[in-house]
Amino acid sequence: MGAPWRVLVVDDDPAICVLIKTILKNGPFNVTICNDAETALVYLQRPEGFDVIISDFMLPGISGIQLIEQIRSKPAAKQTPIVMISGHNNYAMDVRAKEAGADAFLRKPFTLSQLRLTISSLLPSQASGG
């Protein structure tokens, strides 16, 4: 197995951050957590970048949608897969997230398998072990 996949998690709920990190820690993932979009944008300036971004829809300050739009406007991160997560069961949010550039949308609460399958589907086949 090569280097672990770099995952950036952006969520202002510490419990969700811990949950995602716990779900992914047994896989080939190196998880970085931040609690707002402004911090995420700073992390995204690092030269090594990230292989996947998981962002909450509702964030303090810059929203998850605005974060995605800013990420998609930068050539370096334009192709980085983005998973939007939300506690709201609203189809319009799913559509809005995808229009902004999200590759997938998960509603909270999501299961361990839903998160892993979603991330694996967005990465090259090595991420799922095959």
Protein Blocks (a to p, Z undefined) as FASTA:
>chain_A
ZZddddddddfbfklmmmmmmmmmmmccdcdddfbfklmmmmmmpmnlpfbdcddfbdgh
jafklmmmmmmmpmklmmpccddddfbdcfklmmmmmmnopabdcdddddfklmmmmmmm
mpcfklnoZZ
